[in-house]
Amino acid sequence: MGWHGRILRVDLTNGVAKGEPMNMEWAQKYMGQRGLASKYLYEEIDPKVDPLDPGNKLIIATGPLTGTMASTGGRWSVVTKGALTGAIACSNSGGQFGGELKMAGWDMIILEGKSPKPVYLMIEDQECHILDAEGFIWGDGVWDTEDKIKARHQDPLIRCAGIGVAGEKLNRYACVVNDRDRAAGRSGVGAVMGSKLVKSIAVRGTGGVKVRDFGVFMERVKAARAKLDPSEGRAGMAASGTMPMMDITNAHGSLPTRNCRQVQFEGKNNINAAAMKRTRLSDSSAQLIRNKACFACTIGCARVSHIDPTHFSVQGEGVEKYKTVTGGLEYESAFALGPMVGVDDIEAAHFANAICNDHSMDPISLGGTISAAMELFELGVMTLEDTDGVDLRFGSAEALVAASKAAAYCEGRLGEFMAMGSKRLCEHFGRPEFSMTVKGQEFAAYDPRAMQGMGLGYATSNRGACHLRADPYGDDFEYVRPEGKAQIVKDTQDFISALDSTGLCAFSAGAFGVEDYAGQVDGACEGNWTIEKFIETGERIWNLERDFNNRAGFTAADDTLPVRVLTEPAEVGAGKGFTTMLDQMLPEYYTVRGWTPNGELGNALKARLNL
Amino acid sequence: MNITVKIIGGAKVPAGLKLDRDGSVSVSVEDGATVADVLLQLGLAETLVTMVDSRPVPRLDRADHPLVDGDEITIFPPLKGG
């Protein structure tokens, strides 16, 4: 148990939704959520398919602990071939949607084909209706969509996951947003949803989740919570979310600034955790109002914020709704819409983040795309004609707001360029070196010159540059050297692959040990989930994803970083004088992975992992 | 001698230690004091990350890293993710 053993398969082409049993043999090998959905994707699609072709599939997946009383058990994932990257994409979200889906009795939803017209799904426990979205919610933002669906079906407890206009118009880094401000954010999973003409998945569940042994399960849940609840990390996350990281990376010299030209940002005091809490003169209020938690979470890291109502971005027509109280900046969005674009206007960053939530864009990729465009513009490669007259310079809050709106609506020449993502944008202008991406996905908020392990993690991440696919943080903050990073990156990639398949949140890892994850899964599920089985499952998942990418056409040549961080040393901070020493780390990584020098899985490895 | 200690990133500050708005405090320490000595003197956790004048001083090296007058130690928790 833990699992329901039920999948909802939706044939959009023919308008048929049917339940089917889940492959429980695969569940024993891939657990759930990221792992199990990746296995289904691996088995069911041609890895060379165009991500926006009807032949691609979009899988919404929960884990065995989603919807249970395990702390942070509200996670769910979207797995598909990513529109931004062309690589396997697994984008993870929280909020209430995942728990609701589980309560409705489903472990996964597989969307296949393409609807002949815009639709949304209405799932009420075991019933699923495919309903018209045209003339109702197609063309709306995520927020209005959710309000309208709840009103039409007369149930305020419906939970929605869907896309705004950016997803409809196939912005390459469109994401899937649920519960207004939680998002399966990365790799363009929302563009895939848009390509299938699916606007939203609405779900209402009134059942529960059974576990294998309730007594054992609750004993382990309580033991894990006994570690989490009093931990300093939990208290810090509740108070300030992830925002304190900005002060840390700035001091460390690993805060990507102005498209990674610099590694520290002189304006960070205007856009950090303290700035969010500073009382404004205009309305005698701080931007930050309080924190909030996802389903079953006892951390509560999310920010609830509101913009300065006098800020220029919320004056005029069509932007009134962005004055509302909504999900606020977190470190990744603050970095991307702040230092990365050289902007220290926290209200402008909040606006850009809000429009990301409303119209389903990944703020990391949005910021990375705008920063690349700013560099091209300042070099004269992009012109005012290309930007529809926007003076797209680093540091301009007005440019940030204009580019964010253009990207959200994919409007005008600027919108067309912004919707490409930085890789396609820079290639279009013949300057690919200015795209700070790996496999087409924009860097997260850690410069890989001061953080060498993060550089290796970016280069080898199966979904493109990502800060949540490996955990080299502790070692990276202390040691700027290539030695030892390969093993750390490999081991933590495997661990996180398993964690992402449980239904729990990665932020629990500040207190939970591997024994807590394996123990809780074992309490909920059949199959004797030992620590060894848990870790081996993670390694199997990582290698399955890699094999998918290899079959899709990715090679060792794609395990690389932008030339900037490989050739231009950092000028200050811990990484002063260093470039990312990928040439020293990558061969060692392949060795510890047991891969060939070409980055491929050998038969012995496949046999050991029973792939 | 006097050094500056800067505590950032939400690190737990010992009771009685009053920091400036930027998280810094001037501290008087014995001549020849090491980074480890300063953590001990201020009652700061060993798990925190330390940097001296923008260079990391790993936990294992703190006892062998003597300070000089005017040094600045930056201290933060080993946060992850974001």
Contacts between the chains, C-beta under 8 A, distances in Angstrom:
chain1	res1	chain2	res2	distance
A	232	B	12	5.6
A	232	B	77	7.4
A	233	B	77	7.6
A	233	B	79	7.7
A	236	B	10	4.3
A	236	B	77	7.3
A	236	B	79	7.8
A	239	B	10	7.2
A	240	B	10	5.9
A	242	B	79	7.7
A	242	B	81	6.5
A	242	B	82	4.5
A	244	B	8	7.5
A	244	B	9	4.5
A	244	B	10	4.0
A	244	B	79	6.6
A	245	B	9	6.9
A	245	B	79	5.4
A	245	B	82	4.8
A	247	B	8	4.4
A	247	B	9	5.1
A	247	B	23	7.7
A	247	B	76	7.3
A	248	B	8	6.4
A	248	B	9	4.1
A	248	B	76	4.7
A	248	B	77	7.9
A	248	B	79	6.2
A	251	B	6	7.6
A	251	B	8	6.1
A	251	B	9	7.9
A	251	B	51	6.7
A	251	B	54	7.7
A	251	B	74	4.9
A	251	B	76	6.8
A	252	B	51	7.0
A	252	B	56	7.6
A	252	B	76	8.0
A	253	B	54	6.7
A	273	B	10	7.5
A	330	B	82	7.1
A	331	B	82	3.8
A	332	B	82	5.1
A	335	B	82	7.8
A	444	B	82	7.2
A	445	B	82	5.6
A	446	B	82	8.0
A	467	B	81	6.8
A	467	B	82	6.1
A	468	B	81	6.2
A	471	B	80	5.8
A	473	B	78	6.3
A	473	B	79	7.1
A	473	B	80	4.0
A	473	B	81	7.8
A	474	B	49	8.0
A	474	B	78	4.6
A	474	B	80	7.3
A	477	B	49	4.6
A	477	B	56	6.4
A	477	B	76	7.9
A	477	B	78	5.9
A	478	B	49	6.3
A	478	B	56	5.1
A	478	B	58	4.1
A	478	B	59	6.8
A	479	B	56	7.0
A	479	B	58	6.1
A	480	B	56	6.9
A	506	B	81	6.0
A	507	B	81	6.2
A	509	B	80	7.6
A	510	B	80	7.2
A	572	B	54	6.8
A	573	B	54	5.7
A	574	B	51	6.8
A	574	B	54	6.7
A	574	B	55	6.3
A	574	B	56	5.3
A	576	B	54	7.2
